[in-house]
Amino acid sequence: MSRFAEVLERLSATLEERKGASPESSYTAKLLSEGVERCAKKLGEEAVEVVIAAVAKDKDGLAAESADLIYHFLVTLTAAGVSLDDVASWLESREGRSGLEEKAWRGKSER
């Protein structure tokens, strides 16, 4: 397993633990207590910060903001009841298919 995958697993487990924590004792518990809408808003804010760092060609900033983005992405998944395994299933279903094929497939299924 890659270092990145190991970190995601640990972080995901921590987020699950924090679901039952007091919002006064944990930022994660506070976000989760505010609902998926608040979590998604924070995710969007972090995504914008990633874009800004990337456009500025700020490698350190991009890495730091990406860490924030991934954290808020996982918090949003947790708040919505979506597991990393759920996401992995979708990724696996797309393996071996080019991005252009995937986009065409999604376009047909949305009609």
C-alpha positions as CSV (number, residue, x, y, z in Angstrom):
1,M,0.0,0.0,0.0
2,S,1.3,3.5,-0.8
3,R,2.0,6.0,1.9
4,F,-0.8,8.2,0.5
5,A,-3.3,5.3,0.8
6,E,-2.2,4.6,4.3
7,V,-2.7,8.2,5.3
8,L,-6.2,8.2,3.7
9,E,-7.1,5.0,5.6
10,R,-5.9,6.5,8.9
11,L,-7.7,9.8,8.3
12,S,-10.9,8.1,7.3
13,A,-10.8,6.0,10.5
14,T,-10.3,9.1,12.6
15,L,-13.2,10.9,10.9
16,E,-15.4,7.9,11.7
17,E,-14.3,8.1,15.3
18,R,-15.0,11.8,15.5
19,K,-18.6,11.4,14.3
20,G,-19.6,10.7,17.9
21,A,-17.3,13.3,19.5
22,S,-18.5,16.5,21.1
23,P,-18.4,19.5,18.6
24,E,-16.7,21.5,21.4
25,S,-13.8,19.1,21.5
26,S,-13.1,18.5,17.8
27,Y,-13.2,20.6,14.6
28,T,-14.2,17.5,12.6
29,A,-17.1,16.8,15.0
30,K,-18.2,20.4,14.7
31,L,-18.2,20.2,10.9
32,L,-20.1,16.9,10.9
33,S,-22.6,18.3,13.4
34,E,-23.3,21.2,11.0
35,G,-24.4,18.8,8.3
36,V,-23.4,17.8,4.8
37,E,-24.2,21.3,3.4
38,R,-21.7,23.0,5.6
39,C,-19.1,20.3,4.9
40,A,-19.7,20.7,1.1
41,K,-19.3,24.5,1.4
42,K,-15.9,24.0,3.1
43,L,-14.9,21.5,0.4
44,G,-15.7,24.1,-2.3
45,E,-13.7,26.8,-0.5
46,E,-10.7,24.5,-0.3
47,A,-11.1,23.6,-4.0
48,V,-10.8,27.3,-4.9
49,E,-7.7,27.6,-2.8
50,V,-6.1,24.6,-4.6
51,V,-6.9,26.3,-7.9
52,I,-5.3,29.5,-6.8
53,A,-2.2,27.8,-5.6
54,A,-1.9,25.8,-8.8
55,V,-2.3,28.9,-11.0
56,A,0.3,30.7,-8.9
57,K,2.6,27.7,-9.5
58,D,3.1,27.6,-5.7
59,K,4.2,24.0,-5.2
60,D,4.3,24.1,-1.4
61,G,1.0,26.0,-1.3
62,L,-0.6,23.5,-3.7
63,A,0.5,20.6,-1.5
64,A,-0.8,22.2,1.7
65,E,-4.1,23.3,0.1
66,S,-4.5,19.8,-1.4
67,A,-4.1,18.3,2.0
68,D,-6.9,20.6,3.2
69,L,-9.0,19.7,0.2
70,I,-8.6,16.0,0.8
71,Y,-9.4,16.4,4.5
72,H,-12.6,18.3,3.6
73,F,-13.5,15.9,0.9
74,L,-13.3,13.0,3.4
75,V,-15.3,15.0,5.9
76,T,-18.0,15.6,3.2
77,L,-18.1,11.9,2.3
78,T,-18.4,11.0,6.0
79,A,-21.2,13.5,6.5
80,A,-23.0,12.1,3.4
81,G,-22.5,8.5,4.5
82,V,-20.3,7.7,1.5
83,S,-17.3,5.4,2.2
84,L,-14.0,5.3,0.4
85,D,-15.0,1.8,-0.8
86,D,-18.0,3.4,-2.5
87,V,-15.7,5.9,-4.3
88,A,-13.3,3.0,-5.1
89,S,-16.1,1.1,-6.7
90,W,-16.8,4.0,-9.1
91,L,-13.1,4.4,-9.9
92,E,-12.8,0.6,-10.6
93,S,-15.8,0.8,-12.9
94,R,-14.0,3.3,-14.9
95,E,-10.6,1.5,-15.2
96,G,-9.6,0.7,-18.7
97,R,-11.9,3.3,-20.2
98,S,-10.5,6.5,-21.6
99,G,-11.6,9.8,-20.3
100,L,-13.3,10.5,-23.6
101,E,-15.2,7.2,-23.5
102,E,-16.2,7.9,-19.9
103,K,-17.5,11.4,-20.7
104,A,-19.5,10.0,-23.6
105,W,-20.9,7.2,-21.4
106,R,-22.0,9.7,-18.8
107,G,-23.5,12.0,-21.4
108,K,-25.7,9.1,-22.7
109,S,-26.7,8.0,-19.2
110,E,-27.8,11.5,-18.3
111,R,-30.3,11.8,-21.1
